[in-house]
Amino acid sequence: MRIASLCPSNTELIAYLGLTHMLVGVDDYSDWPEAVNALPRLGPDLSIDMDKLENVKPDLVLASLSVPGMEKNIDSLKERNIPFITLNPQSLEDIAEDLYTVAKAVNIPEVGEEIVHSYLSEIEAMKNISKDIANRPTIYWEWWPKPVFTPGGTNWLTEISELAGGTNIFHKEEKANIQTDWDDILNRNPDYICLAWVGVRRKKVNPNILYKRPGWTNMDAIKRNNVHVLEEELYCRPSPRLMEGAIKLAKILHPEYYAQLSLQKG
């Protein structure tokens, strides 16, 4: 089967299922695993070039609604009668469901069941550790600096925070994506700041900008040097690789609990 992926998280999901060899085209931002860098590029994930997509002759396209603006890709796929399925994961459980959905679509449901079981086992292992942690520091996740965007309670990063023995400062907000401001963050006074700017490589994120924000030098996270620039690909893409990010965060927050924890499947 010839498969095209229209966003990085879908490409990573395909890889997790062991189906990278079926990919015939990916969006411009897909970069993992390394093998996808040799594939035809189909344009930005928010604006796929449908002519290029048709040229690679996919039997199945993996579309997504995980980012606002992707709807127009869906409309174009319908107009051109290109076979597709749409994924829209907002939680770790959704990712498990998507793994199985894709496995069924390519006729390997048994393999899908096995991989989903492995993935859910990784989550359960972290839950079993985190439930015994009483001291749960608060975390501010910065997706974008200006205007400020951060994940809310219905986003996977709230779950990742909990698995790692922490708490997202916006966990009570019943939204996946929140626009706020610097004063709001300052008033919430998080214990940790995690910078994972969407679409921006870690080396291009400058944490020194935090010191220029009014009052932020009085924030506990900054006074205690608890500012971390993290890989956006491990925290901003709803794929099974989030578990790699979860373990990394856990070892930052509570190394004494999670030191021996590692992924079952890399």
Helices and strands as residue ranges (DSSP letters): E 3-5, H 8-16, G 20-22, E 23-26, G 34-38, H 50-55, E 60-64, H 71-79, E 84-87, H 92-105, H 109-130, E 138-142, E 144-145, E 148-151, H 156-163, E 167-168, E 177-180, H 182-188, E 192-195, G 202-204, G 207-212, G 216-218, H 220-223, E 227-229, H 232-235, H 242-253, H 255-258
